[in-house]
Amino acid sequence: MESRTVKTAQEVRSDFLRKGQSIGHWADKHGFDRTTVNQVLTGRNAATRGVGHRIAVLLGMKDGEIVDECHQQA
C-alpha cells in the first residue's frame, strides 16, 4: 500500500473554507454524525477504530484503510 501525506485538522478546516463547504454539510453528505466529525477534528475522538477511523481516513487526516467488516473473513 502506498502511503500518502496526512493532513492536520487545521489543513482540513482550511480546505473546507477554501471550498466554501461546511463541516456539517460534509458530515451529512457522507452519512456521519456532525458531532463525531467535530470530535475527530478537535482530537476528542482518537480515530483509532470504528466511525472515527473512517472519518479520519476520508478527511485525509490518517493514512489508513477502510474495510467493510461485514465482508471480512475470520
N, C-alpha and C positions, 0 to 999 in steps of 0.2 A: 504494500500500500504506500502510495506517495504521500509524504507529509506536506502540509500547507501552512502558510503563515496564519497564526491565530490573531484575532482582533481583541483589543481591550474593550471593556464596557464603554469607555468614552468614545472610542472609534466607532462602535456600533451606534451609539447615540448620535454622533456626528453624521453617520451615513443616513440615519432617519431624517435628520434636519436637512441634509443636502437634497434628499429625495422628496421632502415635504410630506413625509409619511409619519403617522403617529405609531407609538409602540402598541397602543391598544388596537389600532387597525391591523397591524401585523399579526398580533396575537389572535384576533378574530379570524383573519384570513387563513391562518394555519391551524385553527381549531384548538388553541391553547387558552387557558385562563389568564386574563390580563395580570392578575396579582402574581402568578407564578413567573411570568416573563419578567416582571419588575424585580422579583426576588432574585432571579438569576443575574440580572443586570447590576443589582446592588450588592451581590455576594451573599445575601442571606440564604440562598439556596446554593449548596456546594456543587450542584450539577454533576454528581458522580454517577448517578444511575437514574433510571426512570424518565419521567417527564422533563425534569431539569436537565438531564443529559441531552435529551432530544432537542430541547430549546437551544442549549449552548452550541450544539453542533450546527443546527440550522442557522443560527446567528453568526457563525464563524468564530465563536469565542473558544472553541475547543476542537482539537484535531481528533476526531473520533468517528465511529461508525454508528449508524442507526440500524439495528437489526429488528426484524419482526419476530418477537419472542414466540408467537403462536406457531411459526414455521420452523423453529429450531429443533434439531434432533438432540436427544439426551445422550 
